[in-house]
Amino acid sequence: MGERLTAALLARVNTYIRSGDASQVLADEAVAEAVELRRTATADPASGTVTVRYSVLHVLGWFHWCRHTAQSGPAGMADLRKALDCFAVLLLPRPDLVPEQLSAVLSAEARRTPEETGRDGLRLLRELGPDHDRYLLDHAVGLLRTAAPTISDAEARSDSLNALSVALHQRFEWFGNVSDENEAIEAGRAAVTAAVEAGLPARTFLSNLAVYLRGRFQRTSDAGDIDEAVHLGRQAVTGARNLAHLSMLALALRARGEHRASVSDLDEAVEMLKAAVAETGTADSALVKRLGNLVSVQSSRFDLGHDPEDLDHAVTAAQEVLEQAGPDHPHRPGIIWTLSDALLHRYERTGDEDSLAAAIDHCRTAPTTPATSAEAASRLSQLDRLLRLRYLRHEELIDLNQAIAAAEGAVSATPGQASARAGYLSKLAVGLRTRGNRTGSVADLSAAVDAARAAVALQPPRGTDHAGHLSNLASAVFELYDHTGQAALLDEALDAARRSVELTPAGDMTRPGRLLNLGVVLRRRHGVLPAHTGKAELDEAIRVLQASADQVRTDAPGRALMLINLGLARFERFRRDGDSADAQAAIEAHSAAAAVGHAVSAIRFEASRQWGETAAITRQWAAATDGYEVALDTLLLLASLHLSRAGRERVLSADGVMIASDAAAAALQAGRTVDSVRFLEQGRAVLWSQSLHLGTDTTRLARVDSALADRLVRVRDELNSLDGEQ
């Protein structure tokens, strides 16, 4: 693609030079081609590094030079500056590519003082847009890196060092090179030192440095970083009350509080953010972000202390801000989304369905004409997430269909924003994959793979989000393989899963989930490869799945799925090698998965069923009876009336119906005759209770016409109350 864009832009330049037709370089299409060339020409997927070819800089430089000559005024001068920036990079390595009329100017600029060079670096940094313009960012870093340490004036040196820190951290966030993050922190420390040397307040520098240290802590879990971040944050707020710095300190305290399970840190963070929200005017654009931080921190404190007042206060605080803002407030959409978030946090932690319904309603009733397409995309993405959550609870396809429509809208609203668009494409892939699994639609699964591939293609190969998109791609491709059996898809899934894990550093909270994806794919490949090859795949799958389970808390909901897959892999190896230790390890893994109290009921049911089945196959009847008993108890939860009729019918399919007879058979073998009878009665009771409630489901009707649905329920209940003679 880069070659095609380079040729197209070069053709425009040559046509303009020959004919003087300014439309060749001034047209919107020409600008779009130049922006896209900058973006696509920076990544080198093979090496994982990011560079800009001299030929691209040459063409872009000439393009902006031609635009400068074709227009006057500020616009023409802006293009001249861009042309100079391109050719400045070429001056030393390839002076033959620099126009003669610009060589003298650039040579003079090269002899500028460190202060002047630093100002140029600052200017380039301010010109950065959201399109990941690597060559502009590299040029800014190069200028600041050269100038900052040699600037004699301490104040100017501290400004340039801080700008260098900001530029390096931006490059780390865009392209994922850890050395940039580390250098950004060192430059930030040097900026603080220079400011103190000059006798200047360094609060902004301190706060920036604290943010970067907090980010590194979240990636590496290095306690020294978060302690330093809190210390610097306290220095930043000493002597002057700045709400932005206060909020940053609160977030550092939250990170440390979560890491150490420190209630005092979280208490302090909550009080700081309450004060920040209360003191921020409704006209201040920072209000939405601070309110969102308060909601997030109070949810974290609930996770530690389980005080429902934390969740309720977060909702109330957002509601109060919304009331104060009024119906025509410019930040109303953001406040509504924050309220929706607060309700979502309460639902996720309490299961309160009214909170989820209210979150969806608020998200839907937010103003339909937000200020920017980015806001529209954010609202639609939030709606997508909420509807998918409700689908997972009730399994109503209407919710999933609407979630996918919202995700598609978010993608459509971000045509030129690579990073945001990649995230929305990844979420769209999740929805399509879920629907494909539910309906068996290969078209949906194929569309999920296309969306996931597009998300990966939009991100730099070492970007911080790239690993997540690769993991999502691995899942989507694996599901498509499951339905089509195409061997090439399994290879692609394994490659994506491996690269995702390789790009995710140890200690990262997302690493266990990505290890799980890799382990699942490896286990499946073991089943399709020749025995001598598949052996290594299965052994690796067990190591990877064990690592995923070991790297999360024992009560983490996601750990149950990791343990189920580990148990399945150990049992497959038992069947291959006959080692009873593998069979015992499989039973223990399934038993531990069933005991994860916060896991989804369907996963705990599957874990306990596998526990019973594995023990029964190896003739460990007491263990089999225990596993099946837990499965029967969990079946009662699964068949509860919060599910749609279709969902309950799926629960009571062959596996659900047979579990009682399997449990009874195991109990008989274990000599527990009374329990055998009880299990059969318990299974029959589940089926009988469901037959009494599988009347007409009014859930979908209620969303369209709640009054009519209520009327229908009343009539149904009256009919059910009549005795047989009537």
Rosetta blueprint (number, residue, H / E / L):
1 M L
2 G H
3 E H
4 R H
5 L H
6 T H
7 A H
8 A H
9 L H
10 L H
11 A H
12 R H
13 V H
14 N H
15 T H
16 Y H
17 I H
18 R H
19 S H
20 G L
21 D L
22 A L
23 S H
24 Q H
25 V H
26 L H
27 A L
28 D H
29 E H
30 A H
31 V H
32 A H
33 E H
34 A H
35 V H
36 E H
37 L H
38 R H
39 R H
40 T H
41 A L
42 T L
43 A E
44 D E
45 P L
46 A L
47 S L
48 G L
49 T E
50 V E
51 T L
52 V L
53 R L
54 Y H
55 S H
56 V H
57 L H
58 H H
59 V H
60 L H
61 G H
62 W H
63 F H
64 H H
65 W H
66 C H
67 R H
68 H H
69 T H
70 A H
71 Q L
72 S L
73 G H
74 P H
75 A H
76 G H
77 M H
78 A H
79 D H
80 L H
81 R H
82 K H
83 A H
84 L H
85 D H
86 C H
87 F H
88 A H
89 V H
90 L H
91 L L
92 L L
93 P L
94 R L
95 P H
96 D H
97 L H
98 V L
99 P L
100 E H
101 Q H
102 L H
103 S H
104 A H
105 V H
106 L H
107 S H
108 A H
109 E H
110 A H
111 R L
112 R L
113 T L
114 P H
115 E H
116 E H
117 T H
118 G H
119 R H
120 D H
121 G H
122 L H
123 R H
124 L H
125 L H
126 R H
127 E H
128 L L
129 G L
130 P L
131 D L
132 H L
133 D L
134 R H
135 Y H
136 L H
137 L H
138 D H
139 H H
140 A H
141 V H
142 G H
143 L H
144 L H
145 R H
146 T H
147 A H
148 A H
149 P H
150 T H
151 I L
152 S L
153 D L
154 A H
155 E H
156 A H
157 R H
158 S H
159 D H
160 S H
161 L H
162 N H
163 A H
164 L H
165 S H
166 V H
167 A H
168 L H
169 H H
170 Q H
171 R H
172 F H
173 E H
174 W H
175 F H
176 G L
177 N L
178 V H
179 S H
180 D H
181 E H
182 N H
183 E H
184 A H
185 I H
186 E H
187 A H
188 G H
189 R H
190 A H
191 A H
192 V H
193 T H
194 A H
195 A H
196 V H
197 E H
198 A L
199 G L
200 L L
201 P L
202 A L
203 R H
204 T H
205 F H
206 L H
207 S H
208 N H
209 L H
210 A H
211 V H
212 Y H
213 L H
214 R H
215 G H
216 R H
217 F H
218 Q H
219 R H
220 T H
221 S L
222 D L
223 A H
224 G H
225 D H
226 I H
227 D H
228 E H
229 A H
230 V H
231 H H
232 L H
233 G H
234 R H
235 Q H
236 A H
237 V H
238 T L
239 G L
240 A L
241 R L
242 N L
243 L H
244 A H
245 H H
246 L H
247 S H
248 M H
249 L H
250 A H
251 L H
252 A H
253 L H
254 R H
255 A H
256 R H
257 G H
258 E H
259 H H
260 R H
261 A L
262 S L
263 V H
264 S H
265 D H
266 L H
267 D H
268 E H
269 A H
270 V H
271 E H
272 M H
273 L H
274 K H
275 A H
276 A H
277 V H
278 A H
279 E H
280 T L
281 G L
282 T L
283 A L
284 D L
285 S L
286 A H
287 L H
288 V H
289 K H
290 R H
291 L H
292 G H
293 N H
294 L H
295 V H
296 S H
297 V H
298 Q H
299 S H
300 S H
301 R H
302 F H
303 D H
304 L H
305 G H
306 H L
307 D L
308 P H
309 E H
310 D H
311 L H
312 D H
313 H H
314 A H
315 V H
316 T H
317 A H
318 A H
319 Q H
320 E H
321 V H
322 L H
323 E H
324 Q H
325 A H
326 G L
327 P L
328 D L
329 H L
330 P L
331 H L
332 R H
333 P H
334 G H
335 I H
336 I H
337 W H
338 T H
339 L H
340 S H
341 D H
342 A H
343 L H
344 L H
345 H H
346 R H
347 Y H
348 E H
349 R H
350 T H
351 G L
352 D L
353 E H
354 D H
355 S H
356 L H
357 A H
358 A H
359 A H
360 I H
361 D H
362 H H
363 C H
364 R H
365 T H
366 A L
367 P L
368 T L
369 T L
370 P L
371 A L
372 T L
373 S H
374 A H
375 E H
376 A H
377 A H
378 S H
379 R H
380 L H
381 S H
382 Q H
383 L H
384 D H
385 R H
386 L H
387 L H
388 R H
389 L H
390 R H
391 Y H
392 L H
393 R H
394 H H
395 E L
396 E L
397 L H
398 I H
399 D H
400 L H
401 N H
402 Q H
403 A H
404 I H
405 A H
406 A H
407 A H
408 E H
409 G H
410 A H
411 V H
412 S H
413 A L
414 T L
415 P L
416 G L
417 Q L
418 A H
419 S H
420 A H
421 R H
422 A H
423 G H
424 Y H
425 L H
426 S H
427 K H
428 L H
429 A H
430 V H
431 G H
432 L H
433 R H
434 T H
435 R H
436 G H
437 N H
438 R H
439 T H
440 G L
441 S L
442 V H
443 A H
444 D H
445 L H
446 S H
447 A H
448 A H
449 V H
450 D H
451 A H
452 A H
453 R H
454 A H
455 A H
456 V H
457 A H
458 L H
459 Q L
460 P L
461 P L
462 R L
463 G L
464 T L
465 D L
466 H H
467 A H
468 G H
469 H H
470 L H
471 S H
472 N H
473 L H
474 A H
475 S H
476 A H
477 V H
478 F H
479 E H
480 L H
481 Y H
482 D H
483 H H
484 T H
485 G L
486 Q L
487 A H
488 A H
489 L H
490 L H
491 D H
492 E H
493 A H
494 L H
495 D H
496 A H
497 A H
498 R H
499 R H
500 S H
501 V H
502 E H
503 L H
504 T L
505 P L
506 A L
507 G L
508 D L
509 M L
510 T L
511 R H
512 P H
513 G H
514 R H
515 L H
516 L H
517 N H
518 L H
519 G H
520 V H
521 V H
522 L H
523 R H
524 R H
525 R H
526 H H
527 G H
528 V H
529 L L
530 P L
531 A H
532 H H
533 T H
534 G H
535 K H
536 A H
537 E H
538 L H
539 D H
540 E H
541 A H
542 I H
543 R H
544 V H
545 L H
546 Q H
547 A H
548 S H
549 A H
550 D H
551 Q L
552 V L
553 R L
554 T L
555 D L
556 A L
557 P L
558 G L
559 R H
560 A H
561 L H
562 M H
563 L H
564 I H
565 N H
566 L H
567 G H
568 L H
569 A H
570 R H
571 F H
572 E H
573 R H
574 F H
575 R H
576 R H
577 D H
578 G L
579 D L
580 S H
581 A H
582 D H
583 A H
584 Q H
585 A H
586 A H
587 I H
588 E H
589 A H
590 H H
591 S H
592 A H
593 A H
594 A H
595 A L
596 V L
597 G L
598 H L
599 A L
600 V L
601 S H
602 A H
603 I H
604 R H
605 F H
606 E H
607 A H
608 S H
609 R H
610 Q H
611 W H
612 G H
613 E H
614 T H
615 A H
616 A H
617 I H
618 T L
619 R L
620 Q L
621 W H
622 A H
623 A H
624 A H
625 T H
626 D H
627 G H
628 Y H
629 E H
630 V H
631 A H
632 L H
633 D H
634 T H
635 L H
636 L H
637 L H
638 L H
639 A L
640 S L
641 L L
642 H L
643 L L
644 S L
645 R H
646 A H
647 G H
648 R H
649 E H
650 R H
651 V H
652 L L
653 S L
654 A H
655 D H
656 G H
657 V H
658 M H
659 I H
660 A H
661 S H
662 D H
663 A H
664 A H
665 A H
666 A H
667 A H
668 L H
669 Q H
670 A L
671 G L
672 R L
673 T H
674 V H
675 D H
676 S H
677 V H
678 R H
679 F H
680 L H
681 E H
682 Q H
683 G H
684 R H
685 A H
686 V H
687 L H
688 W H
689 S H
690 Q H
691 S H
692 L L
693 H L
694 L L
695 G L
696 T L
697 D L
698 T L
699 T H
700 R H
701 L H
702 A H
703 R H
704 V H
705 D L
706 S H
707 A H
708 L H
709 A H
710 D H
711 R H
712 L H
713 V H
714 R H
715 V H
716 R H
717 D H
718 E H
719 L H
720 N H
721 S H
722 L L
723 D L
724 G L
725 E L
726 Q L
